[in-house]
């Protein structure tokens, strides 16, 4: 095989390319790496196919082009490869489902002797990770290469093409099918994580809404400033001992960010930065896999961040490929790679595919000493500065880690303090029971001997309120240490007894209970302590919030296998019903309490599969609890 590269800027394309050299060739692959945009990509595709109608032609817009030893921008590089023993197919796919795009494209391209897929996707709409999974699902053995199209860093609209078809959303590709063709692939990643670990707290596929409970854009503003680079500082994470990188490909008005691949809530990430010393290394020497064949052509698909981060270092690395074999490619918004039967979406990487139809043994690697003679280059001073800055960043990262350890130590201290607080609370709850019982018992004895007293009634109402809070605290303290046994309970009798207990409290609040039931007995199977927390919290809340001289309606209604405990009253409309069951939330701050009661009720109901229904309007507020009836 042999590859010819051409650089187009303006004017007539036939004045640059002598198409007569290729018109009689049978297996011609044309790749267009277009930095000019949509119109030039369409123009070059049409002109090339008009002169070479039997050629297979795919193209993409870029964020920079690779042309031999040169790196260009706002140019169009045309790579024409002539194969002797390789049959070429092309196809494209457009589907809202990225996975299905991958499945379709793979089914259209792959044959029994496919050696390589070269794939280009649009750079702003496609979920490339799901696309690659679709390809892998169809056939996990065929290597892939290529990447996501660019638009010179604008992240607005990219384009790709297959033959005469130009699309702004979708994927295009070619398959190289041969019994002779040799393929070697490798990649180089030169980014390191820096700083503290952060948690992705709200994510949907490849769109991140919250990081550390901050809007994603606010997170980047905090750590990188308002004009942060979307690509040079990606997120780095580890999954199953594999380092993964995800770069931003789009900002949204709601402050969320779209990334080049999927992420998950709870993922632990760190911000990444380029390692200058690693970037200085000769890529051919470090990518040993490429030396396994007698390379005739290199295609390079490299992340745009590498070109933008340290352009002069990147140019040195590209030159070592061009001095070995004909080289071309483009700077992508993400790179496609295949390893151990899996397709991977990469970022910040240099991915390389080496091709050869030669059956000769590979030649010894040419050592270009790109990184050996730093003092002999005009970049030595710059390199030393970058090296020092890199060291500064790495040391800062180590300092951050030490700070994290100190914070962890402080957190452990706080947790121990909290454990002591819980222990104190348990002791306090235990010690409260006896004096409260003494108070209530002596009130009853005093009334039996001397009759009722307004002052004692006030004491009794206050004591019952304390008892209710005590019961809540007691349950919260003990719930993780005690197994609450269930028992058969007559719900009608139980609710009536709790109404009787709080009737005096309601009377003092100038309200009264009205209780009704459609049956005289309704049995459920539940723990009595848990049931008491549900009933008591609803009764005491109704007493607190019901307007004066209004009734509190309490009803039980059995219907088939369910019983509805219903409590309603005329009170203020609940403004934020979605928050009413949250811990420490109170609609009216003037009311006494901790805002724990309904949260406790919700937790118990969730444990016992009790359905809660809340309705609140200007006229009435009601809570309904659906219990499962015990069949007798």
SVG drawing of the C-alpha trace seen along z (x, -y; Angstrom):
<svg xmlns="http://www.w3.org/2000/svg" viewBox="-70 -34 93 50">
<polyline fill="none" stroke="black" stroke-width="0.4" points="0.0,0.0 1.0,-3.6 -0.4,-6.9 -0.3,-10.3 -1.1,-13.5 -2.2,-16.8 -2.9,-20.2 -5.7,-22.3 -6.1,-26.0 -8.1,-27.8 -8.6,-27.6 -9.0,-24.7 -8.5,-21.2 -7.4,-19.6 -4.5,-22.1 -3.1,-20.5 -4.0,-16.8 -3.0,-15.0 -6.0,-12.6 -4.5,-10.7 -2.2,-9.0 -5.1,-7.2 -7.8,-6.8 -6.8,-3.3 -6.5,-2.0 -9.1,0.4 -8.8,0.0 -8.6,-3.7 -9.4,-5.1 -9.7,-8.9 -9.9,-10.6 -10.6,-14.3 -9.6,-16.1 -11.2,-19.4 -10.4,-22.5 -12.4,-24.8 -15.9,-23.6 -19.0,-22.3 -18.8,-23.9 -15.2,-22.9 -15.8,-19.4 -18.7,-19.0 -16.7,-20.7 -13.6,-18.4 -15.7,-15.3 -17.7,-16.0 -14.6,-17.0 -12.6,-13.9 -15.5,-11.5 -16.1,-13.2 -12.5,-12.4 -12.3,-9.1 -15.8,-7.6 -14.7,-4.2 -12.9,-5.6 -14.2,-5.2 -14.3,-8.7 -15.0,-9.7 -14.4,-13.0 -14.7,-15.0 -14.3,-18.5 -11.5,-19.0 -9.8,-21.0 -6.5,-20.8 -4.9,-18.6 -1.9,-16.4 0.1,-16.6 3.3,-14.7 5.6,-16.5 3.3,-19.6 0.3,-20.4 -2.1,-22.8 -5.3,-24.6 -8.0,-25.9 -6.6,-23.8 -7.9,-20.7 -5.7,-17.6 -6.6,-15.0 -5.1,-11.5 -5.3,-9.1 -4.3,-5.5 -3.8,-2.9 -4.3,0.7 -3.3,3.8 -4.9,6.5 -7.6,4.8 -11.2,4.3 -12.9,1.1 -16.5,0.6 -18.1,-2.6 -21.5,-3.3 -23.1,-5.9 -25.8,-5.8 -28.2,-8.4 -30.3,-7.4 -31.3,-9.2 -30.1,-6.0 -26.3,-6.1 -26.1,-2.4 -28.3,-1.5 -26.1,-3.7 -23.1,-1.5 -25.0,1.7 -26.2,0.6 -22.8,-0.8 -21.0,2.4 -23.5,4.6 -23.1,2.6 -19.3,2.6 -18.0,5.8 -17.1,8.9 -15.4,12.1 -11.9,10.7 -12.3,7.1 -9.0,6.0 -9.9,2.5 -12.8,0.0 -12.1,-3.7 -15.0,-5.6 -15.9,-9.3 -18.9,-10.5 -20.2,-14.0 -18.6,-15.8 -21.5,-17.5 -24.6,-15.3 -23.4,-11.6 -23.0,-9.7 -19.8,-8.1 -19.4,-5.7 -22.8,-4.1 -22.0,-4.2 -18.8,-2.2 -20.7,0.3 -23.1,0.9 -20.2,1.7 -18.7,4.0 -21.9,5.8 -22.1,6.6 -18.5,7.8 -16.0,7.4 -13.0,8.7 -12.5,6.0 -10.1,3.2 -11.5,-0.4 -9.9,-3.8 -10.9,-7.3 -12.7,-9.9 -15.3,-12.5 -15.4,-15.4 -14.3,-18.9 -15.2,-22.5 -12.1,-24.4 -13.0,-24.4 -16.4,-26.1 -18.4,-23.1 -21.4,-24.3 -21.7,-22.1 -19.5,-19.5 -19.8,-17.6 -18.9,-14.2 -19.2,-12.6 -19.4,-9.3 -19.2,-9.5 -21.5,-12.4 -23.5,-12.3 -22.8,-15.1 -24.4,-14.9 -24.3,-17.0 -25.5,-14.2 -24.6,-10.6 -21.6,-8.4 -19.6,-7.4 -17.0,-4.7 -15.0,-2.4 -13.9,1.1 -10.6,2.5 -11.1,6.1 -8.1,8.2 -6.2,11.4 -2.9,9.6 -3.2,6.2 -1.4,5.9 -2.7,3.6 -1.0,2.3 -2.6,-0.2 -1.5,-1.9 -2.1,-5.0 -0.3,-7.4 -1.8,-9.2 0.2,-12.0 -2.3,-13.5 -2.2,-13.2 -4.8,-13.8 -4.3,-16.7 -5.9,-18.0 -8.7,-16.6 -11.2,-13.8 -14.6,-15.1 -18.0,-13.3 -20.4,-13.5 -23.7,-14.1 -26.2,-14.4 -25.6,-12.7 -27.7,-11.5 -25.6,-9.5 -22.9,-11.8 -24.5,-15.0 -23.3,-16.1 -25.5,-18.5 -23.8,-18.6 -20.3,-18.0 -19.9,-18.1 -23.4,-19.4 -22.4,-22.4 -23.6,-23.2 -21.0,-21.7 -20.1,-25.1 -19.7,-26.6 -17.4,-23.8 -15.1,-24.6 -15.3,-28.3 -14.2,-27.6 -11.2,-25.6 -10.2,-26.9 -11.7,-30.4 -14.5,-31.7 -12.7,-31.2 -11.8,-27.6 -10.6,-25.4 -13.2,-22.7 -10.6,-20.2 -7.3,-20.8 -8.5,-20.0 -10.6,-16.8 -12.0,-14.7 -10.0,-11.6 -11.4,-8.6 -10.6,-4.9 -13.0,-2.1 -12.1,1.5 -8.4,0.5 -8.6,-1.3 -7.9,-5.0 -10.7,-6.8 -10.8,-10.4 -13.8,-12.5 -13.5,-15.9 -16.3,-18.5 -17.8,-18.8 -20.7,-21.2 -22.0,-23.7 -25.7,-24.1 -27.8,-27.1 -28.8,-25.3 -25.1,-25.1 -24.7,-21.4 -22.0,-20.0 -22.0,-17.3 -18.9,-15.0 -17.5,-12.8 -18.6,-9.6 -20.9,-8.4 -20.4,-9.0 -22.4,-7.8 -23.7,-9.4 -21.2,-8.7 -18.1,-8.5 -15.0,-9.8 -13.1,-12.2 -10.1,-14.4 -9.1,-17.3 -6.4,-16.3 -3.4,-18.3 -0.8,-17.6 2.5,-16.0 5.2,-17.9 7.9,-15.4 5.8,-12.6 4.7,-14.7 8.4,-15.2 9.1,-11.5 9.4,-10.1 6.0,-8.4 7.4,-5.8 9.9,-4.6 7.2,-4.4 4.6,-2.8 6.4,0.5 3.4,2.2 3.7,0.1 7.1,1.6 5.7,5.1 5.0,4.5 6.9,2.9 4.7,-0.2 3.8,-1.8 1.3,-4.4 0.4,-6.0 -3.0,-7.4 -3.1,-9.6 -6.3,-10.6 -5.3,-12.8 -7.2,-14.8 -7.6,-18.5 -6.4,-19.3 -2.9,-18.0 -2.5,-20.4 -3.7,-23.3 -1.9,-22.5 1.7,-22.5 1.8,-22.9 5.6,-22.8 5.9,-19.6 3.1,-17.9 4.8,-18.9 8.0,-17.2 6.1,-13.9 4.2,-14.0 7.5,-14.5 8.9,-11.1 6.0,-9.3 6.3,-11.2 10.0,-10.4 9.2,-6.7 6.2,-6.5 3.6,-8.6 1.5,-10.2 -1.8,-12.0 -4.8,-12.5 -6.7,-15.1 -7.3,-16.5 -10.6,-15.1 -13.1,-15.8 -12.6,-12.2 -10.7,-9.2 -11.8,-5.6 -9.7,-2.7 -9.9,1.1 -8.2,3.2 -8.7,6.8 -12.0,7.2 -13.5,3.9 -14.0,0.6 -12.9,-2.4 -13.7,-6.1 -10.5,-8.0 -9.7,-11.6 -6.4,-13.5 -4.8,-10.6 -2.7,-10.2 -4.1,-7.2 -2.1,-5.7 -2.9,-3.0 -0.1,-1.6 -0.9,0.2 1.1,2.4 0.5,4.8 4.2,5.6 5.2,9.1 8.8,8.0 10.0,8.1 9.7,4.8 12.8,2.5 14.6,1.5 13.0,-1.5 14.5,-4.9 15.5,-6.7 14.9,-10.4 16.0,-11.4 13.2,-13.9 13.4,-14.0 17.1,-13.2 18.8,-16.3 16.7,-18.9 19.7,-21.2 20.3,-21.2 16.9,-22.5 15.5,-26.0 12.8,-24.8 15.2,-23.9 14.4,-27.0 10.7,-26.6 10.9,-23.0 12.7,-23.6 10.0,-26.2 7.2,-23.7 9.0,-21.0 9.3,-23.2 5.6,-24.1 4.7,-20.4 6.7,-19.7 4.9,-22.5 1.5,-21.1 2.4,-17.6 3.8,-18.8 0.6,-20.9 -1.4,-17.7 0.6,-15.9 0.0,-18.7 -3.8,-18.4 -3.6,-14.7 -1.9,-15.4 -4.6,-18.0 -7.2,-15.4 -5.7,-13.0 -5.8,-15.7 -9.4,-16.5 -10.2,-12.8 -8.6,-12.7 -10.8,-15.6 -13.8,-13.9 -13.0,-10.8 -12.8,-13.0 -16.2,-14.6 -17.7,-11.1 -16.4,-10.0 -17.9,-13.2 -21.2,-12.5 -21.1,-8.9 -20.6,-10.3 -23.5,-12.7 -25.7,-9.8 -24.6,-7.9 -25.5,-10.9 -28.9,-11.2 -29.6,-7.5 -28.8,-8.1 -30.9,-11.2 -33.9,-9.4 -33.5,-6.5 -33.4,-8.9 -36.4,-11.0 -38.8,-8.1 -38.9,-7.8 -39.6,-11.4 -42.2,-11.8 -44.0,-8.7 -43.8,-10.1 -45.4,-13.4 -48.3,-11.7 -48.9,-9.3 -49.0,-12.0 -51.3,-14.1 -53.8,-11.3 -53.4,-10.6 -53.9,-14.3 -57.0,-14.5 -58.4,-11.4 -57.9,-12.9 -58.6,-16.6 -60.5,-16.8 -59.5,-18.5 -57.5,-21.7 -56.9,-24.1 -53.2,-24.3 -52.8,-20.5 -54.6,-20.2 -52.1,-22.6 -49.3,-20.5 -50.8,-17.3 -51.2,-18.8 -47.5,-19.9 -46.4,-16.5 -48.3,-14.7 -46.5,-16.9 -43.2,-16.0 -44.2,-12.3 -44.9,-12.5 -41.5,-14.1 -39.9,-11.5 -41.5,-8.7 -40.1,-10.1 -36.6,-10.5 -36.7,-7.1 -37.6,-5.4 -34.9,-7.3 -32.3,-6.3 -33.3,-2.6 -34.5,-1.8 -31.1,-0.6 -30.5,1.6 -33.9,3.2 -35.9,5.6 -39.5,4.4 -41.8,7.4 -45.1,7.2 -48.4,8.1 -52.1,8.2 -53.7,4.8 -57.3,3.6 -56.7,0.3 -60.1,-1.1 -59.6,-0.5 -55.9,-1.7 -56.7,-5.0 -59.6,-5.7 -57.2,-5.2 -54.6,-7.7 -57.4,-10.2 -58.5,-9.9 -54.9,-10.4 -54.5,-13.7 -58.1,-14.9 -57.2,-17.2 -54.3,-18.6 -56.7,-19.4 -59.1,-21.0 -56.4,-23.4 -55.7,-24.3 -59.4,-25.1 -60.0,-22.2 -61.6,-18.8 -61.4,-15.4 -64.3,-13.9 -63.7,-10.1 -65.6,-7.7 -65.1,-4.2 -67.1,-2.1 -66.4,1.0 -66.2,1.7 -63.0,3.7 -60.2,3.6 -57.1,5.7 -53.7,5.0 -50.3,6.8 -47.7,4.2 -45.4,3.3 -47.2,1.2 -44.3,-1.3 -44.1,-2.0 -47.9,-2.4 -47.9,-4.8 -45.3,-7.0 -47.5,-7.2 -50.7,-7.9 -49.3,-10.3 -47.3,-12.4 -50.4,-13.0 -52.6,-13.8 -50.1,-16.2 -49.4,-17.9 -53.2,-18.3 -53.5,-19.9 -50.6,-22.3 -51.8,-23.5 -55.6,-23.4 -57.3,-26.8 -59.0,-27.6 -62.6,-26.3 -62.2,-23.9 -62.7,-20.1 -60.0,-17.5 -61.6,-14.7 -60.1,-11.3 -61.6,-8.3 -60.9,-4.6 -62.3,-3.1 -61.8,0.6 -62.1,1.3 -61.3,4.9 -57.8,5.8 -56.8,2.2 -57.7,-0.2 -57.3,-3.9 -56.4,-6.0 -57.5,-9.5 -56.9,-12.7 -58.0,-16.1 -58.4,-19.6 -58.9,-23.3 -55.4,-24.8 -53.0,-26.8 -52.2,-25.4 -48.9,-23.5 -46.8,-25.6 -44.1,-23.0 -45.7,-19.5 -42.7,-17.9 -40.6,-19.0 -43.0,-18.3 -41.5,-14.9 -37.9,-16.1 -35.8,-16.1 -35.9,-19.3 -38.3,-21.0 -41.1,-23.0 -43.8,-25.0 -44.3,-27.4 -41.1,-28.3 -43.2,-29.9 -44.5,-26.4 -42.5,-24.4 -40.8,-21.2 -37.7,-19.8 -39.2,-19.0 -38.5,-15.3 -41.9,-13.8 -43.2,-13.4 -39.7,-12.4 -39.9,-9.6 -43.4,-8.7 -42.3,-8.5 -39.3,-6.2 -41.6,-3.9 -44.2,-3.8 -41.5,-3.0 -40.2,-0.1 -43.8,1.3 -45.1,0.6 -47.7,-1.9 -48.8,-4.2 -49.0,-7.9 -51.3,-10.4 -51.1,-14.1 -53.6,-16.7 -53.5,-20.4 -55.7,-23.3 -56.9,-26.6 -59.8,-24.8 -58.4,-21.6 -55.2,-19.6 -55.4,-15.9 -53.1,-12.9 -54.1,-9.4 -52.2,-6.2 -53.1,-2.9 -52.5,0.2 -52.8,3.8 -55.7,5.5 -55.0,8.7 -57.2,11.5 -59.1,13.2"/>
</svg>
